[in-house]
Amino acid sequence: MAVTDQAIDKLRGMIASGELQPGQRLPREADLAADLGLSRSSLREAVRALSLLRILDVRQGDGTYVSSLSSESLVDTLSFIADFHQDSSVLDLLEVRRILEPAASARAARRAGPDDVERLRAILAGADADSPVEELVAVDVEFHRAVAELAGNPVLASLVESVSSRTHRARTWRGITEEGALARTLAEHAAILGAIAVGDADLARAWAEVHVGGVEAWLRQSL
């Protein structure tokens, strides 16, 4: 487990045990890092991730507080992190995505017309670098669904949808914890769309493999 994830797991334990209560302010960063046996940078990354999950509330000039949600809700939300790291089956799903989605992207490049390209462009316009992680992942899911539909094979589209929907948690967690992941996702989406727009099937295939392979590589390192 990555150091940031260890920090998150330790904070989860403090909330589960009642040592940190909803609405309570966290101890000073230096003191908390020492108590948890972590570096301040690792603790800072954990706080950033948990603030994106709305578990922690960072108030400029005031400190960091535990969300006012109930303890049960906080623990339930944090539990998905632990469950995620224990479920290596998502690697199998991402490997299948890496096989299917480049093929779907190549077929879409051969078949897409101007209206199809505009539809894909409109989907990608739904999120940018400043969007919350959840919104960007939702756009990611919709973009890949639309590309698979453009491939013109309903069985392939159904398989892509089935596999993709089961990797939603991994994609969200990557966006929260990996620096630069959101910017790379946006750039890779644009590259796939660009290849489809000019009808370059080989380029669309290559960019789709890079895109899905990046998530898979991150997950292998994370697990």
C-alpha positions in Angstrom: 0.0 0.0 0.0 1.3 3.5 -0.9 2.4 5.8 1.9 -0.5 8.1 1.3 -2.9 5.2 1.5 -1.3 4.2 4.8 -1.9 7.7 6.1 -5.5 7.5 5.0 -6.0 4.1 6.6 -4.6 5.4 9.9 -6.9 8.5 9.9 -9.8 6.1 9.1 -8.9 4.1 12.2 -8.9 7.2 14.4 -12.4 8.1 13.1 -13.7 4.5 13.5 -12.4 4.3 17.1 -13.9 7.7 18.0 -10.6 9.3 18.6 -11.6 11.8 15.9 -15.3 12.8 16.1 -17.5 14.4 13.4 -16.9 18.2 13.4 -13.7 17.9 15.4 -10.6 19.8 14.4 -7.5 17.7 13.6 -4.4 18.2 15.7 -1.5 20.3 14.4 0.0 18.8 11.3 3.4 18.3 12.9 1.9 16.6 16.0 -0.5 14.4 14.0 2.3 13.3 11.6 4.4 12.3 14.6 1.6 10.5 16.3 0.9 8.5 13.1 4.5 7.8 12.3 4.2 9.6 9.0 6.1 12.4 7.2 4.3 15.7 7.0 4.2 15.5 3.2 2.4 12.1 3.3 -0.1 13.4 5.8 -0.7 16.4 3.6 -1.5 14.2 0.6 -3.8 12.1 2.7 -5.6 15.2 3.9 -6.0 16.5 0.3 -7.4 13.1 -0.8 -9.9 13.0 2.1 -11.0 16.6 1.5 -11.8 15.6 -2.1 -13.9 12.8 -0.7 -15.5 15.3 1.7 -14.3 13.4 4.7 -12.2 16.3 5.9 -13.0 20.0 5.6 -9.9 22.2 5.1 -10.6 25.8 6.3 -8.0 28.3 5.2 -6.5 30.1 8.2 -8.5 27.9 10.6 -7.4 24.3 10.3 -8.7 21.0 9.1 -11.9 19.5 10.5 -13.6 16.1 10.3 -16.8 16.4 8.3 -20.0 16.8 10.2 -21.4 13.6 8.7 -22.1 10.8 11.2 -19.3 8.5 12.3 -21.0 5.6 10.5 -21.2 7.5 7.2 -17.5 8.6 7.5 -16.4 5.0 8.2 -18.5 3.6 5.4 -17.0 6.1 2.9 -13.5 5.3 4.1 -14.1 1.6 4.0 -14.3 1.6 0.2 -10.6 2.6 0.2 -9.6 -0.5 2.2 -11.9 -2.7 0.1 -10.5 -1.3 -3.1 -6.9 -2.2 -2.1 -7.9 -5.7 -1.2 -9.7 -6.4 -4.5 -7.1 -7.2 -7.2 -9.9 -8.4 -9.5 -10.1 -4.9 -10.9 -6.7 -5.6 -12.5 -8.3 -8.3 -14.6 -11.1 -5.9 -15.6 -8.6 -3.2 -16.7 -6.7 -5.8 -18.7 -9.9 -6.6 -20.6 -10.5 -2.9 -21.0 -7.1 -2.6 -22.5 -7.9 -5.3 -25.0 -11.5 -4.1 -25.9 -11.3 -0.4 -25.9 -8.5 0.1 -28.4 -10.4 -2.1 -30.9 -13.6 -0.1 -30.3 -11.7 3.2 -30.8 -10.2 2.0 -34.0 -13.6 0.9 -35.4 -15.1 4.2 -34.3 -12.4 6.1 -36.2 -13.4 4.2 -39.4 -17.1 4.9 -38.9 -17.6 8.2 -37.3 -19.1 11.1 -39.2 -19.0 14.9 -38.4 -22.2 14.6 -36.2 -20.6 11.7 -34.2 -17.4 13.7 -33.7 -19.4 16.7 -32.4 -21.3 14.4 -30.0 -18.0 13.2 -28.6 -16.7 16.7 -28.4 -19.8 17.8 -26.5 -19.4 15.0 -24.0 -15.8 16.0 -23.3 -16.8 19.6 -22.8 -18.7 18.5 -19.7 -15.5 18.5 -17.6 -12.2 20.4 -17.5 -9.1 20.6 -15.3 -11.1 22.5 -12.6 -13.9 20.0 -12.4 -14.4 17.8 -9.3 -13.0 14.3 -9.7 -16.5 12.7 -9.7 -17.6 14.9 -12.7 -14.5 14.1 -14.7 -14.9 10.3 -14.1 -18.5 10.6 -15.1 -17.4 12.2 -18.4 -14.8 9.6 -18.8 -17.4 6.8 -18.5 -19.8 8.5 -20.9 -17.0 9.2 -23.5 -15.9 5.6 -23.6 -19.5 4.4 -23.8 -20.1 6.7 -26.8 -17.0 5.6 -28.6 -17.9 1.9 -28.1 -21.4 2.6 -29.5 -19.8 4.3 -32.6 -17.8 1.1 -33.2 -21.1 -0.3 -34.6 -21.0 -3.6 -32.8 -23.6 -3.9 -30.1 -21.9 -6.9 -28.5 -18.6 -5.0 -28.3 -20.4 -2.0 -26.9 -22.2 -4.1 -24.2 -18.9 -5.7 -23.2 -17.1 -2.3 -22.9 -20.0 -0.9 -20.8 -20.0 -3.9 -18.5 -16.3 -3.9 -17.9 -15.9 -0.1 -17.7 -18.7 0.3 -15.1 -16.9 -2.0 -12.8 -13.7 0.0 -12.8 -15.4 3.3 -11.8 -14.0 3.2 -8.2 -10.4 2.6 -9.5 -10.6 5.6 -11.8 -12.0 7.8 -9.1 -9.4 6.9 -6.6 -6.6 7.4 -9.2 -8.0 10.9 -9.9 -7.9 11.7 -6.2 -4.5 10.3 -5.3 -2.3 10.4 -8.3 -0.8 13.8 -9.1 -1.4 14.9 -12.7 -3.9 12.1 -13.4 -6.7 14.4 -14.3 -4.7 16.5 -16.7 -3.4 13.3 -18.4 -6.9 11.9 -18.7 -8.1 15.1 -20.4 -5.2 15.1 -22.8 -5.6 11.5 -23.7 -9.3 12.0 -24.3 -8.5 14.8 -26.6 -6.0 12.7 -28.5 -8.4 9.8 -28.9 -11.1 12.2 -30.2 -8.6 13.9 -32.5 -7.7 10.5 -34.1 -11.4 9.6 -34.5 -12.1 13.0 -36.0 -9.5 12.5 -38.8 -10.4 8.8 -39.3 -7.0 7.5 -38.2 -7.9 4.0 -36.8 -4.3 3.1 -35.9 -3.8 6.3 -33.9 -7.1 6.0 -32.1 -6.2 2.4 -31.2 -2.8 3.5 -29.9 -4.1 6.4 -27.8 -6.8 4.2 -26.3 -4.3 1.6 -25.2 -2.1 4.3 -23.7 -5.1 5.7 -21.9 -6.4 2.5 -20.3 -2.9 1.2 -19.8 -2.0 4.2 -17.7 -4.8 3.3 -15.2 -3.7 -0.3 -15.2 -0.1 0.6 -14.5 -1.0 2.9 -11.7 -3.2 0.3 -10.1 -0.5 -2.4 -10.3 1.8 0.0 -8.4 -0.9 1.0 -5.9 -1.9 -2.5 -5.0 
